[in-house]
């Protein structure tokens, strides 16, 4: 059985538009799970492939890729971000330029938490 919290997290991550990123803590807050950033990482690791959750759009609070530099997953994440024109330099994204800031309509209608 899939946790209701996992589903909330997946739904929230799927709202992050292409070319934008969010942090683990931001996703936790928007999913109604403040302080549960680590749960976001765990949930993304268990996301079913058929949902196509854009896990690669979620980064650490400092804009860094959470996976070790040079690892297969880090390389995959960097490649997917670059395909969406998100610049990754030294394993980091400039959050001020590309961090997702959902508008009021998204907050009220798209994220019911």
N, C-alpha and C positions, 0 to 999 in steps of 0.2 A: 504494500500500500504506500502511495506517495504522500508525503507530508503536505498538509495544507499550507504550511509556511514555505515549502519549496515551490509550490504552485504560485504563491503570491510573488515570490522572488522571480520566477521565470516570466510571469506576466509583466512585471515591472521592467525587467531587462529587455523584453521584446518591444517595449515602448521607446527605447533609446533609438533615435533615428540614425541612419547611415551617416558617417562622417562626424559623428559626435561620440563622446565617451562619458562614462560615469564612474564614480568610485564605489568601492564595496560598501562603504558607510552610507553614501548617498542612496544607493539602491535599498539598503536595509531601512533607512528612514522613510523612503517613498513607499516601501512595501508595508509600512506600519510596524516595523520591527526594529525600532531604534536600538543602537548598541549591539546589533547582531551582524556586524560586518563579516565575521568569520563564517557565520551560517550561510551568507551569500556565496562565498567561495565554495563551501561544501555543496550547496544546492546546485551551483553551476557544474560541478564535477559529476553530478548525478542526473543532469538534464538529458531526457531521451532525445536521440538524434532526430526523430521525426518532427519534434517541435521546432527545430532549427533556431534555438535560443542563441542570440548573438553574444556569446560569452566573452568574445574577444574585445568587446567594447567596454569592459569593466576593468578598472585599474586600481592600483593602490592610491591612497590619499595624497601622495606626493607626485602622482602622475607616472610612476614607474610600473613596468610590467612586473607582475608578481612571480613569474617563473624565472629560474636561474638563466643568466645570459648564456646563449649558445645552445640551450636545451631545445629539443624538437618542438615542444609546446610554445616556448618563447618565440622561436623563429616563425611558427605558424601564426601566432597572434600578431606579430609585427607585420607579416605579409598580408594578413587580412585587413589590418588597419590601414596599411599603405594602399591597398586596393580601393579603399574608401577615401583616399587623399588625406589621411591623418598622418602627419609627419611624426616619425619616431627617431629621436636622436639620443644616442647613449642610453638606450633601453628606457627612454622616458618620453612622455608626451607633454606638451605645454597645455596644462589644463585651462589656463585663462583663455586660450584661443579656441579650444574644441570641447570644453565640458558642456554637457547637456544641461540646459536650464528649461525644464518643462513650463509651458505657458499655463495660464489659469484654466483653460478649457481641458487640457490634458490632465491637470491635477484634479479637476472636479468630475470629469466624465471617464477618462481613460485609466485612472488609478484610484480605484474605490477604497483604498485603505487609509 
